[in-house]
């Protein structure tokens, strides 16, 4: 069978690569063409566009690169028509992939979507179109199945979260090079310069209250050492690591983490964490009006309760952060509760199996004569 897969980001490359490995196990003659990265290529797919050429973040950058984006869409449609896949598999990346889904369905292609756009947080009106152009929606967050069924009368499939298998495998391998002789507190301030500049100084401000700990900052892949230097140079017990986030989490006793997927990764490594969010006041006020969710942290959203502390906007300050970090490090009752909730989270997300294998099976059934 012929599969055309589109992933437009590093995370999509990771999850797409694991999906491809499972598809090859189910379908020995699988011919897989994709948009993705090195991991998808190593898994046995032919990469026609690398995700590095697709990453345009922010309104100004999108406008500036609009001709490139439109050319990418045009090329994608032409390439799909030429390849004639039995199924089109779209991995996250909704701004691009939902446009392709709409077009592909009109051309008569079967469309599977792996990792649903977070329509439950914002832009819910997209669901009407999604129902029309997506044949199989594969969700990785447990509450999404109920959300789509109850609110939109749409039967989707929950396959579990693919990060579980990735992190379980990493934990099995154990820590790599030892990062410190002292207990480590991980700082994960995000990936973009603007968010790092907002949050990292607040995270570092608690340093003086914990002199016996080594604070280690996870450097974002797209940022160089020089960007971090002005933030870190005044601290003796702070260092920076690059391309070692998982190794860092394996060796950490606690973490201060920017909201996003990193909060879930930290929990799956069983590291006590405080979730930190701070943006410009204008951006925050806009976000409050556009996004209608109870929590900003994925861990809390999935568990539907405040498992980890969220310090948002003005609440993110030295005093509050110090108090919360003290609790994580020194309060045994808090540690036990967190460990229990993390265990329940892992069970909920693993669904008794492998998300990539479940997703691959669902996709293969769409095209297999036996399916």
Secondary structure, DSSP 8 states (H G I E B T S, - for coil): -EEEEEE-SHHHHHHHHHHHHHHHHH-TT-EEEEEE-HHHHHTT-EEEEEGGGT---SHHHHHHTHHHHHHHHHHHHHHHHHH--SEEEEES-HHHHHHHHHHHHHTT--EEEES---TTTS-TTHHHHHHHH-SEEEESSHHHHHHHHHHH----EE---HHHHHHHHHHHH---S---SSEEEEEE--SSHHHHHHHHHHHHHTGGG-TTEEEEEEE-TT--HHHHHHHHTT-TTEEEEES-HHHHHHTEEEEEEESSHHHHHHHHTT--EEEEE---HHHHHHHHHH---S-SSHHHHHHTS--SEEEEGGG-SHHHHHHHHHHHHH-HHHHHHHHHHHHHHHHHHHTTS-HHHHHHHHHHHHH-TT-
